[in-house]
């Protein structure tokens, strides 16, 4: 059974600092996804990681995937207040052509001025 | 832009009522999903559908059923609502294939009293 664990679950940091959110998954997965959720809002797709060694960057966020270690990371560089949100990773397995996603618990990130 | 629309943002229902949550997507996606989101648990998959009239159980299907009579519409049904089904419900859709992310609706916060 595929399980996904994130850590930390809560993260409070200062603007300008760097930090990393970790996402471990328990069995082989086709794909790894990162989503952002603002309070009261839906989930917004950030990254889709398709293969071992994949690295994607968008602004101050960078995601990577190590399929051998079953680990993905979301690195935040020089954090700014606008990045405050809850971040979810999800591992996918393909069933009948649909990516069935198993989500981590989410990491609530608060960035203080 | 992909649009996934859920019929209600907030619902309050009584224990034992039959409840329908509706979701419509406008991008001709083959796959549609229903998740529930609870604090500390992330998102958990209830059911998904990979084609009209086709469905698969997710990780927590008990107490729920679904209907997909048309490609753009996916309904979640609570046959007899209970207080432990109080939650945020999120609908998502995606195209077939393993390289794509799912797009989420805005969510329905259901309270069963």
Interface residues (C-beta under 8 A of the other chain):
Chain A: X4 X9 X30 X31 X33 X35 X41 X42 X43 X44 X45 X48 X50 X88 X90 X92 X94 X95 X96 X97 X98 X99 X100 X101 X102 X103 X104 X105 X106
Chain B: X30 X31 X33 X35 X40 X41 X42 X43 X44 X45 X48 X50 X51 X54 X56 X58 X59 X90 X92 X94 X96 X97 X98 X99 X100 X101 X102 X103 X104 X105 X106 X107
